[in-house]
């Protein structure tokens, strides 16, 4: 699997304190994407799914984390590897959120371990700044695990926020960002 980074605790990409995994590789390349540095499927980011699962399970045991988000890039462009990781970490995580630029209807059957899917390409013109879980109004938050319906309904009512962190010498701004300020032409 191609993974650029993982970070804990994150409080801006789903309810509660979460582990977040950013994958590499996305063919959608949405204009205005928050993570264009993750479009390239980089061979130097390769990690065996079993190794990634072991790291995530150890992190959960050490920290008590039980929520996780996969984003990117697009995790579902590595669907088989993702399914392998999810099956191996399911006992440790009871809230698994996955972001994808694909529409739910376009996808093959999803791994049953996915509890919540945020689907659809990011459309900068539809970045309404309203929901803290999606970047643009066309994206849907699909709760596949009925036990999480209330939690996610409440989370969708919260405003956007970002969390700043340093990872591997890089400054990260984690969360769903607002639309960039538009420049105005001189009259």
Secondary structure, DSSP 8 states (H G I E B T S, - for coil): -BEEEEEEEESSSSSSSEEEEEE---SS--TT-TTGGGSS--GGGB--HHHHHHHHHHHHHHH---EEEEESS-GGGGHHHHHHHHHHHTTT-SEEEEE-SS-GGGS----TT--EEEES---GGG--S--TT-SSTT-EEEE-SGGGHHHHHHHHTS---EEEEEETTEEEEEE------------
